[in-house]
Amino acid sequence: MTYNSGLEFEALHPASIPLKREKPGSSSGWRGLLVALLLAAFCCLTPSQGTAAPDIPAYDLALSQYESGKYRDATATLTAALGNTPKSVPMELLLTRCYYELKEWDEAVFHAQSAVEINPSDPEAHLWLGRSYGRKAGASHSLKLAVATREEFEKAVALAPHNVEARRDLMEYYLEAPWILGGSKDKAGKEAETIAALDPVEGSLALAQVDAGTGHLALARQQYQRALTFKVNRAGPYLEAADFFLAQGDATNFNRAVEAAIAANASDVRVKYYRGVELVLQGTELNEAERELKSYLAEAPSRDDFPSRAEALSWLGELYARSGKKQLAAQQYKAALAMDPGLAQARQGLARLR
């Protein structure tokens, strides 16, 4: 649900202060947890020559496997197909996305580089190469790759200047990177203003993120509230706002954001998670909250931009704790921590049970 463009700057530079844009579902990557689905980023970039999806059954099968969270199966399908379909940008990029979800950064970089080599003018290829470089930079603490991340984002924006996804990733880099790596709060603000001129909804989210990242939380709240006034047929923008309000302990606006997401697209599986959280916080309809969270756990694929299974389990733990079911609560918290040892909510919840 958020942009998750790549690297953790505090791992590279101790003086950096990463933006806390809470994205459900990830404790790694950019420290910003909007939500922009990776698939949406794949589909909405301005296509250039060579980016049209190949009309072959193998690609369709792999895309279906990807969307279902079967990333390893998708890589096998694509690898086999590439033997018969050389120099395919879409297949290389779908492989990149699969390995990105698998957190196999070397493979993600390799296939993104292959896509760029096939078509150097493809903005999507540069965007995904930047994202993959960013994640690899965070894992390896590489300053060189951090700079390469920025350069690829800048290329993507230069090739597709009207694309909000590419500009948002570049904005996040400028916002979070230390100056020595090309970070600039002023440049981040200008990118946010450009995004606002292109798309008022995404502009409100981008401006809110810059405000939050520069410590202007009241202004960020105003921008997220403004985002709730727009009517769109997708849940993502409202869920990004919900993340901010939840992190700020603003239950009223959190509820408004969740209800707006439900009205926009109740079939979005992420809505089950947020509805469950909403009901847990309200302390009402806890049976319904349990159904929503369990349904999310059963149905949602493991996606970098979705709420994580660990977070969903932690909220189940909170639900059981509030219901007086301490043993069940402890089981959920422990399961969450086994998946994500750094998840503060689960760690604190377990401590409260002792």
Buried (B, 14 or more C-beta within 10 A) or exposed (E): BBBBBBBBBBBBBEEBBBBBBBBBBBBBBBBBBBBBBBBBBBEBBBBBEBBEBBEBEBBEBBBEBBEEBBBEBBBBBBBEBBEEBEEBBBBBBBBBBBBBBBBBBEBBBBBBBBBBEBBEEBBBBBBBBBBBBBBBBBBBEBBEBBBBBBBBBBBBBEBBEEBBBBBBBBBBBBBBBBEEBBBBBEBBBBBBBBBBEBBBBBBBBBBBBBBBBBEBBEBBBBBBBBBBEBEBEBBBBBBBBBBBBBBBEBEEBBBBBBBBBBEBBEEBBBBBBBBBBBBBBEEEBBEEBBBBBBBBBEEBEEBBBBBBBBBBBBBBBBBBBBBEBBEBBBBBBEBBBEBBEEBEBBBEBBEEEE
